[in-house]
Amino acid sequence: MCVIGKLQPMRRATWIVAFAVYAAVAIEVGVRRGSDFEAELGQSERLLHGTPLFAGVSTRIGLPWPPFSAVALTPFALVARANLGLSKAMWAALSLACLVWSVCRVPSQHRWAVGWAVAAVAVPLHRNFEDLNINCVLLALTIAAVVALDREREGRGGGWIGIATALKAFPGLLLGYLAYQRRWRALALGGAVAAGLTIGALLPYGLSGVWAGLRDWLTLSAPGNWSWSGESNQSLAALVARLHGPPLLLVALDLLCLGAAAMVLRRQRAASGTVLPEIAVVTVVAVLLSPIAHTHYFLLALPAWVVVLQHPPLPGGRGAWIAPRLAAGLASSGLLTVGSLELRRTLLTHSIYTWGALLLLCLLALERPREVVATPRARTPVPL
């Protein structure tokens, strides 16, 4: 059941009014700004005109989305020809719908935990609407995969992960999670969906155009062919670069993050209930390992916060548990970056979101699997 639907009538009305106000603000901000969305509409226009998809693409502010995103945004590109503002408003409305659905469907026994989880990613959430990026859609696809896997709908769960991978690439680490957990049916369908959507998006260019498009996108994405070290990049790679660390330091940190994820997966394997902790930890690691992780990427830490906030205290008392949660929450929420521009730049150039995500990853690794919130499973497996 939807989290909002469980509330008392008065509190439910308050939530609805608050969301309506924020929706109006988010749509207005997106219409006035939305630079990421505008850039990706250029990909869709090239697809509609039959010109090379990644010809003349600038990597000054980031990497272009994978080929399937051009197909997904084609309806918005057609609307933008008549009215760009309307197209932006439609994308913002879709993102809001994905956000509400995610908040309603994320597995949780404690409704307050979901509300505080949203607060813990407040600035990344708003930045998503400022730039009109795709993270609300990715969040909804991630939660949809959790719901499907909880209900033993392996194929459907893999399919949602495959779509997320085709749209933005870095969620593809969840395919590795499926392999690690030996969910072979989900892995097969997820990989097939990701590959099929990516190749299908390039088929209008012919078979030779498929390989040329893939080569162009991979070339643009290769580390030696782009250089973006702006303050908004909060990836592990950016952190190591700011510390002037050697490449081996980045490799070591990547392996440590993967090891922490494996620890959570190993501990959760014997636990009953939802796969939310497993999906959440892999998603956080996927964001950290992405070569570019803008501020708005950390909206995808919301499932991890739902897990951490409703978890029982660590051995040693509540004080030992509250302090690290508060520190991680202040870092991942971005609240300290609001206000002073000088303070914001200082915090971003010291990778505040990266440190917050690393601390959040530690909290996930320390949870007790037997206490994880459970989602009711279907009584019998439902085929895809």
C-alpha atoms as a printed R data frame, in Angstrom:
    type eleno elety resid chain resno      x       y       z
1   ATOM     1    CA   MET     A     1  0.000   0.000   0.000
2   ATOM     2    CA   CYS     A     2  1.115   3.543  -0.665
3   ATOM     3    CA   VAL     A     3  2.887   5.145   2.286
4   ATOM     4    CA   ILE     A     4  0.699   8.244   1.974
5   ATOM     5    CA   GLY     A     5 -2.413   6.080   1.855
6   ATOM     6    CA   LYS     A     6 -1.572   4.684   5.299
7   ATOM     7    CA   LEU     A     7 -1.594   8.098   6.948
8   ATOM     8    CA   GLN     A     8 -4.425   9.639   8.948
9   ATOM     9    CA   PRO     A     9 -6.718  11.899   6.854
10  ATOM    10    CA   MET     A    10 -5.301  15.151   8.281
11  ATOM    11    CA   ARG     A    11 -1.685  14.090   7.824
12  ATOM    12    CA   ARG     A    12 -2.483  12.724   4.374
13  ATOM    13    CA   ALA     A    13 -3.967  16.078   3.371
14  ATOM    14    CA   THR     A    14 -0.836  17.826   4.645
15  ATOM    15    CA   TRP     A    15  1.382  15.557   2.561
16  ATOM    16    CA   ILE     A    16 -0.743  16.104  -0.535
17  ATOM    17    CA   VAL     A    17 -0.678  19.891  -0.156
18  ATOM    18    CA   ALA     A    18  3.084  19.842   0.483
19  ATOM    19    CA   PHE     A    19  3.658  17.735  -2.607
20  ATOM    20    CA   ALA     A    20  1.416  19.972  -4.736
21  ATOM    21    CA   VAL     A    21  3.398  23.038  -3.670
22  ATOM    22    CA   TYR     A    22  6.718  21.329  -4.353
23  ATOM    23    CA   ALA     A    23  5.455  20.017  -7.707
24  ATOM    24    CA   ALA     A    24  4.618  23.552  -8.812
25  ATOM    25    CA   VAL     A    25  8.062  24.772  -7.737
26  ATOM    26    CA   ALA     A    26  9.877  21.830  -9.362
27  ATOM    27    CA   ILE     A    27  8.082  22.224 -12.688
28  ATOM    28    CA   GLU     A    28  8.697  25.977 -12.743
29  ATOM    29    CA   VAL     A    29 12.397  25.497 -11.951
30  ATOM    30    CA   GLY     A    30 12.717  22.795 -14.600
31  ATOM    31    CA   VAL     A    31 11.056  24.917 -17.282
32  ATOM    32    CA   ARG     A    32 13.384  27.851 -16.550
33  ATOM    33    CA   ARG     A    33 16.528  25.716 -16.446
34  ATOM    34    CA   GLY     A    34 16.731  22.034 -17.496
35  ATOM    35    CA   SER     A    35 20.077  22.145 -19.330
36  ATOM    36    CA   ASP     A    36 20.616  18.362 -19.195
37  ATOM    37    CA   PHE     A    37 17.231  17.697 -20.740
38  ATOM    38    CA   GLU     A    38 17.848  20.205 -23.528
39  ATOM    39    CA   ALA     A    39 21.193  18.590 -24.352
40  ATOM    40    CA   GLU     A    40 19.633  15.133 -24.577
41  ATOM    41    CA   LEU     A    41 16.833  16.422 -26.795
42  ATOM    42    CA   GLY     A    42 19.602  17.150 -29.296
43  ATOM    43    CA   GLN     A    43 20.325  13.419 -29.435
44  ATOM    44    CA   SER     A    44 16.660  12.704 -30.169
45  ATOM    45    CA   GLU     A    45 16.603  15.340 -32.914
46  ATOM    46    CA   ARG     A    46 19.612  13.729 -34.585
47  ATOM    47    CA   LEU     A    47 17.822  10.392 -34.399
48  ATOM    48    CA   LEU     A    48 14.712  11.910 -36.012
49  ATOM    49    CA   HIS     A    49 16.821  13.459 -38.795
50  ATOM    50    CA   GLY     A    50 18.889  10.328 -39.348
51  ATOM    51    CA   THR     A    51 22.187  12.067 -38.639
52  ATOM    52    CA   PRO     A    52 24.877  10.306 -36.556
53  ATOM    53    CA   LEU     A    53 23.632  10.136 -32.993
54  ATOM    54    CA   PHE     A    54 26.814  11.283 -31.275
55  ATOM    55    CA   ALA     A    55 28.213  13.578 -33.952
56  ATOM    56    CA   GLY     A    56 29.600  16.801 -32.530
57  ATOM    57    CA   VAL     A    57 28.580  15.937 -28.960
58  ATOM    58    CA   SER     A    58 30.385  17.966 -26.302
59  ATOM    59    CA   THR     A    59 31.583  16.279 -23.118
60  ATOM    60    CA   ARG     A    60 32.209  19.606 -21.395
61  ATOM    61    CA   ILE     A    61 29.512  19.100 -18.758
62  ATOM    62    CA   GLY     A    62 29.264  15.314 -18.833
63  ATOM    63    CA   LEU     A    63 28.808  12.272 -21.002
64  ATOM    64    CA   PRO     A    64 25.819  11.777 -23.299
65  ATOM    65    CA   TRP     A    65 23.198   9.282 -22.211
66  ATOM    66    CA   PRO     A    66 23.274   5.863 -23.956
67  ATOM    67    CA   PRO     A    67 21.572   5.414 -27.355
68  ATOM    68    CA   PHE     A    68 18.206   4.189 -26.033
69  ATOM    69    CA   SER     A    69 17.648   7.478 -24.209
70  ATOM    70    CA   ALA     A    70 17.358   9.205 -27.589
71  ATOM    71    CA   VAL     A    71 14.430   6.941 -28.443
72  ATOM    72    CA   ALA     A    72 12.842   7.384 -25.011
73  ATOM    73    CA   LEU     A    73 12.954  11.173 -25.329
74  ATOM    74    CA   THR     A    74 11.671  11.290 -28.926
75  ATOM    75    CA   PRO     A    75  8.080  12.224 -27.916
76  ATOM    76    CA   PHE     A    76  9.454  15.084 -25.828
77  ATOM    77    CA   ALA     A    77 11.640  16.231 -28.733
78  ATOM    78    CA   LEU     A    78  8.581  16.369 -31.003
79  ATOM    79    CA   VAL     A    79  6.705  18.482 -28.432
80  ATOM    80    CA   ALA     A    80  9.783  20.701 -28.007
81  ATOM    81    CA   ARG     A    81  9.646  21.617 -31.680
82  ATOM    82    CA   ALA     A    82  6.430  23.474 -30.943
83  ATOM    83    CA   ASN     A    83  7.067  24.502 -27.326
84  ATOM    84    CA   LEU     A    84 10.252  23.740 -25.431
85  ATOM    85    CA   GLY     A    85  8.767  24.909 -22.143
86  ATOM    86    CA   LEU     A    86  5.858  22.495 -22.462
87  ATOM    87    CA   SER     A    87  8.256  19.638 -23.219
88  ATOM    88    CA   LYS     A    88 10.273  20.466 -20.096
89  ATOM    89    CA   ALA     A    89  7.105  20.659 -18.005
90  ATOM    90    CA   MET     A    90  6.031  17.233 -19.273
91  ATOM    91    CA   TRP     A    91  9.385  15.694 -18.352
92  ATOM    92    CA   ALA     A    92  9.274  17.315 -14.913
93  ATOM    93    CA   ALA     A    93  5.729  15.975 -14.399
94  ATOM    94    CA   LEU     A    94  6.863  12.481 -15.398
95  ATOM    95    CA   SER     A    95  9.769  12.728 -12.958
96  ATOM    96    CA   LEU     A    96  7.413  13.819 -10.181
97  ATOM    97    CA   ALA     A    97  5.102  10.880 -10.917
98  ATOM    98    CA   CYS     A    98  8.090   8.515 -10.708
99  ATOM    99    CA   LEU     A    99  9.140  10.084  -7.411
100 ATOM   100    CA   VAL     A   100  5.680   9.735  -5.853
101 ATOM   101    CA   TRP     A   101  5.373   6.139  -7.052
102 ATOM   102    CA   SER     A   102  8.799   5.321  -5.589
103 ATOM   103    CA   VAL     A   103  7.956   6.874  -2.215
104 ATOM   104    CA   CYS     A   104  4.664   4.982  -2.145
105 ATOM   105    CA   ARG     A   105  6.062   1.596  -3.115
106 ATOM   106    CA   VAL     A   106  9.454   1.427  -1.395
107 ATOM   107    CA   PRO     A   107  9.263  -1.421   1.165
108 ATOM   108    CA   SER     A   108  9.073   0.019   4.680
109 ATOM   109    CA   GLN     A   109  7.477  -0.844   7.996
110 ATOM   110    CA   HIS     A   110  7.969   2.670   9.341
111 ATOM   111    CA   ARG     A   111  6.377   5.497   7.375
112 ATOM   112    CA   TRP     A   112  8.511   8.117   9.054
113 ATOM   113    CA   ALA     A   113 11.647   6.429   7.679
114 ATOM   114    CA   VAL     A   114 10.547   7.148   4.109
115 ATOM   115    CA   GLY     A   115  9.936  10.810   4.878
116 ATOM   116    CA   TRP     A   116 13.332  11.211   6.508
117 ATOM   117    CA   ALA     A   117 14.937   9.303   3.628
118 ATOM   118    CA   VAL     A   118 13.575  11.914   1.226
119 ATOM   119    CA   ALA     A   119 15.038  14.627   3.476
120 ATOM   120    CA   ALA     A   120 18.387  12.821   3.414
121 ATOM   121    CA   VAL     A   121 18.575  13.335  -0.373
122 ATOM   122    CA   ALA     A   122 16.817  16.705  -0.494
123 ATOM   123    CA   VAL     A   123 19.323  18.731  -2.504
124 ATOM   124    CA   PRO     A   124 20.112  15.930  -5.008
125 ATOM   125    CA   LEU     A   125 16.347  15.607  -5.510
126 ATOM   126    CA   HIS     A   126 15.934  19.291  -6.245
127 ATOM   127    CA   ARG     A   127 19.024  19.374  -8.454
128 ATOM   128    CA   ASN     A   128 17.434  16.635 -10.524
129 ATOM   129    CA   PHE     A   129 14.586  19.042 -11.311
130 ATOM   130    CA   GLU     A   130 16.914  22.004 -11.818
131 ATOM   131    CA   ASP     A   131 18.830  20.090 -14.483
132 ATOM   132    CA   LEU     A   132 15.877  17.905 -15.558
133 ATOM   133    CA   ASN     A   133 17.965  14.773 -15.363
134 ATOM   134    CA   ILE     A   134 16.730  11.182 -15.384
135 ATOM   135    CA   ASN     A   135 17.343  10.053 -11.813
136 ATOM   136    CA   CYS     A   136 13.690  10.059 -10.709
137 ATOM   137    CA   VAL     A   137 12.981   7.631 -13.554
138 ATOM   138    CA   LEU     A   138 15.949   5.467 -12.533
139 ATOM   139    CA   LEU     A   139 14.735   5.505  -8.931
140 ATOM   140    CA   ALA     A   140 11.290   4.272  -9.986
141 ATOM   141    CA   LEU     A   141 12.833   1.503 -12.108
142 ATOM   142    CA   THR     A   142 15.014   0.455  -9.154
143 ATOM   143    CA   ILE     A   143 12.050   0.280  -6.759
144 ATOM   144    CA   ALA     A   144 10.024  -1.566  -9.419
145 ATOM   145    CA   ALA     A   145 12.800  -4.173  -9.572
146 ATOM   146    CA   VAL     A   146 12.714  -4.518  -5.777
147 ATOM   147    CA   VAL     A   147  8.943  -5.015  -5.781
148 ATOM   148    CA   ALA     A   148  9.122  -7.558  -8.602
149 ATOM   149    CA   LEU     A   149 11.953  -9.583  -7.046
150 ATOM   150    CA   ASP     A   150 10.194  -9.563  -3.657
151 ATOM   151    CA   ARG     A   151  7.184 -11.120  -5.379
152 ATOM   152    CA   GLU     A   152  9.425 -13.697  -7.083
153 ATOM   153    CA   ARG     A   153  8.795 -12.198 -10.504
154 ATOM   154    CA   GLU     A   154 12.368 -12.756 -11.595
155 ATOM   155    CA   GLY     A   155 11.905 -11.918 -15.254
156 ATOM   156    CA   ARG     A   156 10.062  -8.693 -14.563
157 ATOM   157    CA   GLY     A   157 12.650  -7.576 -12.006
158 ATOM   158    CA   GLY     A   158 15.462  -8.226 -14.465
159 ATOM   159    CA   GLY     A   159 13.543  -6.367 -17.156
160 ATOM   160    CA   TRP     A   160 13.274  -3.208 -15.040
161 ATOM   161    CA   ILE     A   161 17.011  -3.349 -14.346
162 ATOM   162    CA   GLY     A   162 17.669  -3.844 -18.061
163 ATOM   163    CA   ILE     A   163 15.684  -0.697 -18.925
164 ATOM   164    CA   ALA     A   164 17.567   1.334 -16.305
165 ATOM   165    CA   THR     A   165 20.866   0.072 -17.738
166 ATOM   166    CA   ALA     A   166 19.850   1.005 -21.284
167 ATOM   167    CA   LEU     A   167 18.879   4.496 -20.133
168 ATOM   168    CA   LYS     A   168 21.969   5.450 -18.114
169 ATOM   169    CA   ALA     A   169 24.533   2.598 -18.164
170 ATOM   170    CA   PHE     A   170 25.805   2.731 -14.554
171 ATOM   171    CA   PRO     A   171 22.750   0.853 -13.132
172 ATOM   172    CA   GLY     A   172 24.218  -2.081 -15.075
173 ATOM   173    CA   LEU     A   173 26.063  -2.993 -11.869
174 ATOM   174    CA   LEU     A   174 22.708  -4.400 -10.745
175 ATOM   175    CA   LEU     A   175 23.103  -7.026 -13.477
176 ATOM   176    CA   GLY     A   176 26.258  -8.074 -11.649
177 ATOM   177    CA   TYR     A   177 24.181  -8.320  -8.486
178 ATOM   178    CA   LEU     A   178 21.762 -10.671 -10.253
179 ATOM   179    CA   ALA     A   179 24.698 -12.843 -11.330
180 ATOM   180    CA   TYR     A   180 26.160 -12.836  -7.808
181 ATOM   181    CA   GLN     A   181 22.821 -13.965  -6.396
182 ATOM   182    CA   ARG     A   182 22.431 -16.578  -9.153
183 ATOM   183    CA   ARG     A   183 19.160 -15.122 -10.320
184 ATOM   184    CA   TRP     A   184 19.819 -16.469 -13.794
185 ATOM   185    CA   ARG     A   185 16.380 -15.814 -15.260
186 ATOM   186    CA   ALA     A   186 16.423 -12.207 -14.110
187 ATOM   187    CA   LEU     A   187 19.995 -11.788 -15.359
188 ATOM   188    CA   ALA     A   188 19.226 -13.261 -18.770
189 ATOM   189    CA   LEU     A   189 16.178 -11.074 -19.325
190 ATOM   190    CA   GLY     A   190 17.851  -7.975 -17.891
191 ATOM   191    CA   GLY     A   191 20.876  -8.379 -20.142
192 ATOM   192    CA   ALA     A   192 18.676  -9.104 -23.148
193 ATOM   193    CA   VAL     A   193 16.514  -6.030 -22.496
194 ATOM   194    CA   ALA     A   194 19.525  -3.742 -22.024
195 ATOM   195    CA   ALA     A   195 21.231  -5.037 -25.176
196 ATOM   196    CA   GLY     A   196 18.025  -5.151 -27.208
197 ATOM   197    CA   LEU     A   197 17.006  -1.589 -26.377
198 ATOM   198    CA   THR     A   198 20.515  -0.250 -27.009
199 ATOM   199    CA   ILE     A   199 20.917  -2.000 -30.372
200 ATOM   200    CA   GLY     A   200 17.295  -1.378 -31.349
201 ATOM   201    CA   ALA     A   201 17.759   2.357 -30.839
202 ATOM   202    CA   LEU     A   202 20.496   2.324 -33.495
203 ATOM   203    CA   LEU     A   203 18.803   0.044 -36.033
204 ATOM   204    CA   PRO     A   204 17.392   3.008 -38.031
205 ATOM   205    CA   TYR     A   205 21.014   3.616 -39.090
206 ATOM   206    CA   GLY     A   206 21.370   0.075 -40.464
207 ATOM   207    CA   LEU     A   207 23.593  -2.723 -39.218
208 ATOM   208    CA   SER     A   208 26.767  -0.790 -39.937
209 ATOM   209    CA   GLY     A   209 25.260   2.208 -38.168
210 ATOM   210    CA   VAL     A   210 24.613   0.107 -35.054
211 ATOM   211    CA   TRP     A   211 28.283  -0.680 -34.608
212 ATOM   212    CA   ALA     A   212 29.303   2.849 -35.564
213 ATOM   213    CA   GLY     A   213 26.914   4.327 -32.977
214 ATOM   214    CA   LEU     A   214 28.110   1.982 -30.257
215 ATOM   215    CA   ARG     A   215 31.725   2.731 -31.137
216 ATOM   216    CA   ASP     A   216 31.083   6.490 -31.027
217 ATOM   217    CA   TRP     A   217 29.387   6.297 -27.630
218 ATOM   218    CA   LEU     A   218 32.088   4.053 -26.164
219 ATOM   219    CA   THR     A   219 34.764   6.348 -27.584
220 ATOM   220    CA   LEU     A   220 33.170   9.386 -25.963
221 ATOM   221    CA   SER     A   221 32.895   7.451 -22.675
222 ATOM   222    CA   ALA     A   222 36.505   6.264 -22.664
223 ATOM   223    CA   PRO     A   223 38.492   7.933 -19.824
224 ATOM   224    CA   GLY     A   224 41.085   9.390 -22.174
225 ATOM   225    CA   ASN     A   225 38.533  11.139 -24.371
226 ATOM   226    CA   TRP     A   226 36.820  13.337 -21.823
227 ATOM   227    CA   SER     A   227 38.018  15.479 -18.992
228 ATOM   228    CA   TRP     A   228 35.492  16.845 -16.555
229 ATOM   229    CA   SER     A   229 36.591  17.710 -13.064
230 ATOM   230    CA   GLY     A   230 33.970  20.284 -12.126
231 ATOM   231    CA   GLU     A   231 32.968  20.678  -8.512
232 ATOM   232    CA   SER     A   232 29.616  18.947  -9.118
233 ATOM   233    CA   ASN     A   233 31.343  15.642  -9.897
234 ATOM   234    CA   GLN     A   234 31.158  13.635  -6.662
235 ATOM   235    CA   SER     A   235 32.392  10.258  -7.878
236 ATOM   236    CA   LEU     A   236 35.185   8.260  -6.283
237 ATOM   237    CA   ALA     A   237 37.346   9.051  -9.303
238 ATOM   238    CA   ALA     A   238 36.858  12.775  -8.707
239 ATOM   239    CA   LEU     A   239 37.686  12.342  -5.011
240 ATOM   240    CA   VAL     A   240 40.967  10.595  -5.828
241 ATOM   241    CA   ALA     A   241 41.816  13.277  -8.402
242 ATOM   242    CA   ARG     A   242 41.199  16.020  -5.825
243 ATOM   243    CA   LEU     A   243 43.455  14.180  -3.366
244 ATOM   244    CA   HIS     A   244 46.092  13.882  -6.146
245 ATOM   245    CA   GLY     A   245 46.142  10.171  -5.435
246 ATOM   246    CA   PRO     A   246 47.666   7.545  -7.746
247 ATOM   247    CA   PRO     A   247 45.457   5.337  -9.953
248 ATOM   248    CA   LEU     A   248 46.056   2.441  -7.574
249 ATOM   249    CA   LEU     A   249 44.233   4.375  -4.841
250 ATOM   250    CA   LEU     A   250 41.137   4.541  -7.018
251 ATOM   251    CA   VAL     A   251 41.385   0.824  -7.746
252 ATOM   252    CA   ALA     A   252 41.712   0.102  -4.021
253 ATOM   253    CA   LEU     A   253 38.685   2.262  -3.152
254 ATOM   254    CA   ASP     A   254 36.614   0.661  -5.907
255 ATOM   255    CA   LEU     A   255 37.488  -2.782  -4.596
256 ATOM   256    CA   LEU     A   256 36.672  -1.748  -1.032
257 ATOM   257    CA   CYS     A   257 33.241  -0.517  -2.127
258 ATOM   258    CA   LEU     A   258 32.592  -3.734  -4.011
259 ATOM   259    CA   GLY     A   259 33.773  -5.684  -0.982
260 ATOM   260    CA   ALA     A   260 31.367  -3.806   1.276
261 ATOM   261    CA   ALA     A   261 28.540  -4.574  -1.141
262 ATOM   262    CA   ALA     A   262 29.524  -8.250  -1.191
263 ATOM   263    CA   MET     A   263 29.500  -8.246   2.619
264 ATOM   264    CA   VAL     A   264 25.930  -6.945   2.671
265 ATOM   265    CA   LEU     A   265 24.823  -9.440   0.027
266 ATOM   266    CA   ARG     A   266 26.451 -12.319   1.890
267 ATOM   267    CA   ARG     A   267 24.778 -11.349   5.155
268 ATOM   268    CA   GLN     A   268 21.411 -10.810   3.513
269 ATOM   269    CA   ARG     A   269 21.429 -14.125   1.671
270 ATOM   270    CA   ALA     A   270 20.041 -16.019   4.666
271 ATOM   271    CA   ALA     A   271 17.630 -13.240   5.629
272 ATOM   272    CA   SER     A   272 13.964 -13.380   4.730
273 ATOM   273    CA   GLY     A   273 11.971 -10.439   3.491
274 ATOM   274    CA   THR     A   274 12.774  -7.809   0.920
275 ATOM   275    CA   VAL     A   275 15.732  -7.497  -1.418
276 ATOM   276    CA   LEU     A   276 15.730  -3.736  -0.737
277 ATOM   277    CA   PRO     A   277 18.992  -3.753   1.312
278 ATOM   278    CA   GLU     A   278 20.734  -5.690  -1.457
279 ATOM   279    CA   ILE     A   279 19.514  -3.467  -4.287
280 ATOM   280    CA   ALA     A   280 20.169  -0.357  -2.176
281 ATOM   281    CA   VAL     A   281 23.813  -1.131  -1.439
282 ATOM   282    CA   VAL     A   282 24.602  -2.060  -5.058
283 ATOM   283    CA   THR     A   283 22.940   1.146  -6.265
284 ATOM   284    CA   VAL     A   284 25.045   3.286  -3.917
285 ATOM   285    CA   VAL     A   285 28.203   1.523  -5.117
286 ATOM   286    CA   ALA     A   286 27.131   2.001  -8.755
287 ATOM   287    CA   VAL     A   287 26.850   5.756  -8.184
288 ATOM   288    CA   LEU     A   288 30.251   5.932  -6.483
289 ATOM   289    CA   LEU     A   289 31.975   3.894  -9.202
290 ATOM   290    CA   SER     A   290 30.474   5.907 -12.057
291 ATOM   291    CA   PRO     A   291 33.268   8.081 -13.525
292 ATOM   292    CA   ILE     A   292 30.963  11.092 -13.372
293 ATOM   293    CA   ALA     A   293 28.489  11.296 -10.497
294 ATOM   294    CA   HIS     A   294 26.791  14.660 -10.449
295 ATOM   295    CA   THR     A   295 25.064  15.870  -7.303
296 ATOM   296    CA   HIS     A   296 21.667  14.684  -8.536
297 ATOM   297    CA   TYR     A   297 22.917  11.091  -8.882
298 ATOM   298    CA   PHE     A   298 22.752  10.788  -5.095
299 ATOM   299    CA   LEU     A   299 18.952  10.824  -5.231
300 ATOM   300    CA   LEU     A   300 19.458   7.096  -5.853
301 ATOM   301    CA   ALA     A   301 20.687   6.757  -2.256
302 ATOM   302    CA   LEU     A   302 17.054   7.080  -1.103
303 ATOM   303    CA   PRO     A   303 16.470   3.273  -0.869
304 ATOM   304    CA   ALA     A   304 19.650   2.930   1.200
305 ATOM   305    CA   TRP     A   305 18.427   5.599   3.592
306 ATOM   306    CA   VAL     A   306 15.088   3.821   4.000
307 ATOM   307    CA   VAL     A   307 17.024   0.723   5.091
308 ATOM   308    CA   VAL     A   308 19.405   2.566   7.421
309 ATOM   309    CA   LEU     A   309 16.785   4.764   9.096
310 ATOM   310    CA   GLN     A   310 14.503   1.906  10.135
311 ATOM   311    CA   HIS     A   311 17.345  -0.316  11.248
312 ATOM   312    CA   PRO     A   312 17.839  -1.090  14.972
313 ATOM   313    CA   PRO     A   313 20.763   0.566  16.795
314 ATOM   314    CA   LEU     A   314 24.236  -0.852  16.563
315 ATOM   315    CA   PRO     A   315 25.653  -2.625  19.610
316 ATOM   316    CA   GLY     A   316 26.823   0.066  21.955
317 ATOM   317    CA   GLY     A   317 23.638   2.085  22.330
318 ATOM   318    CA   ARG     A   318 21.580   4.529  20.346
319 ATOM   319    CA   GLY     A   319 24.165   7.283  20.670
320 ATOM   320    CA   ALA     A   320 26.706   5.249  18.717
321 ATOM   321    CA   TRP     A   321 24.102   4.756  15.976
322 ATOM   322    CA   ILE     A   322 22.702   8.292  15.734
323 ATOM   323    CA   ALA     A   323 26.013  10.102  15.299
324 ATOM   324    CA   PRO     A   324 27.167   8.409  12.071
325 ATOM   325    CA   ARG     A   325 23.650   8.531  10.626
326 ATOM   326    CA   LEU     A   326 23.490  12.265  11.307
327 ATOM   327    CA   ALA     A   327 26.892  12.857   9.737
328 ATOM   328    CA   ALA     A   328 26.030  10.820   6.637
329 ATOM   329    CA   GLY     A   329 22.629  12.493   6.392
330 ATOM   330    CA   LEU     A   330 24.065  16.009   6.534
331 ATOM   331    CA   ALA     A   331 26.545  15.080   3.809
332 ATOM   332    CA   SER     A   332 24.162  13.261   1.451
333 ATOM   333    CA   SER     A   333 21.298  15.734   1.884
334 ATOM   334    CA   GLY     A   334 23.405  18.644   0.699
335 ATOM   335    CA   LEU     A   335 21.790  20.947   3.251
336 ATOM   336    CA   LEU     A   336 25.188  22.358   4.208
337 ATOM   337    CA   THR     A   337 25.682  23.490   0.592
338 ATOM   338    CA   VAL     A   338 22.563  25.659   0.641
339 ATOM   339    CA   GLY     A   339 23.154  29.346   1.259
340 ATOM   340    CA   SER     A   340 26.741  30.531   1.097
341 ATOM   341    CA   LEU     A   341 28.195  30.065  -2.381
342 ATOM   342    CA   GLU     A   342 31.718  30.023  -0.993
343 ATOM   343    CA   LEU     A   343 30.847  27.295   1.535
344 ATOM   344    CA   ARG     A   344 29.093  25.310  -1.180
345 ATOM   345    CA   ARG     A   345 32.153  25.385  -3.422
346 ATOM   346    CA   THR     A   346 34.413  24.425  -0.541
347 ATOM   347    CA   LEU     A   347 32.261  21.439   0.416
348 ATOM   348    CA   LEU     A   348 31.869  20.238  -3.171
349 ATOM   349    CA   THR     A   349 35.569  20.521  -3.904
350 ATOM   350    CA   HIS     A   350 36.134  18.370  -0.822
351 ATOM   351    CA   SER     A   351 33.648  15.777  -2.189
352 ATOM   352    CA   ILE     A   352 31.041  16.054   0.572
353 ATOM   353    CA   TYR     A   353 28.570  13.765  -1.208
354 ATOM   354    CA   THR     A   354 31.233  11.132  -1.825
355 ATOM   355    CA   TRP     A   355 32.181  11.016   1.843
356 ATOM   356    CA   GLY     A   356 28.512  10.886   2.808
357 ATOM   357    CA   ALA     A   357 27.897   7.972   0.452
358 ATOM   358    CA   LEU     A   358 30.957   6.132   1.771
359 ATOM   359    CA   LEU     A   359 29.692   6.542   5.329
360 ATOM   360    CA   LEU     A   360 26.237   5.408   4.258
361 ATOM   361    CA   LEU     A   361 27.858   2.348   2.682
362 ATOM   362    CA   CYS     A   362 29.528   1.561   6.006
363 ATOM   363    CA   LEU     A   363 26.192   1.841   7.804
364 ATOM   364    CA   LEU     A   364 24.626  -0.584   5.330
365 ATOM   365    CA   ALA     A   365 27.477  -3.030   5.867
366 ATOM   366    CA   LEU     A   366 26.882  -2.983   9.631
367 ATOM   367    CA   GLU     A   367 23.156  -3.735   9.584
368 ATOM   368    CA   ARG     A   368 21.611  -6.873  11.076
369 ATOM   369    CA   PRO     A   369 19.973  -8.880   8.289
370 ATOM   370    CA   ARG     A   370 17.436 -10.607  10.529
371 ATOM   371    CA   GLU     A   371 15.940  -7.235  11.428
372 ATOM   372    CA   VAL     A   372 15.483  -5.949   7.877
373 ATOM   373    CA   VAL     A   373 11.945  -4.857   7.022
374 ATOM   374    CA   ALA     A   374 10.032  -7.513   5.124
375 ATOM   375    CA   THR     A   375  7.782  -7.071   2.124
376 ATOM   376    CA   PRO     A   376  4.917  -9.563   1.778
377 ATOM   377    CA   ARG     A   377  5.640 -11.992  -1.000
378 ATOM   378    CA   ALA     A   378  3.101 -13.368  -3.373
379 ATOM   379    CA   ARG     A   379  1.706 -16.686  -2.105
380 ATOM   380    CA   THR     A   380  2.619 -18.363  -5.361
381 ATOM   381    CA   PRO     A   381  5.196 -17.313  -7.944
382 ATOM   382    CA   VAL     A   382  3.641 -15.219 -10.685
383 ATOM   383    CA   PRO     A   383  5.103 -15.840 -14.149
384 ATOM   384    CA   LEU     A   384  6.250 -12.930 -16.291
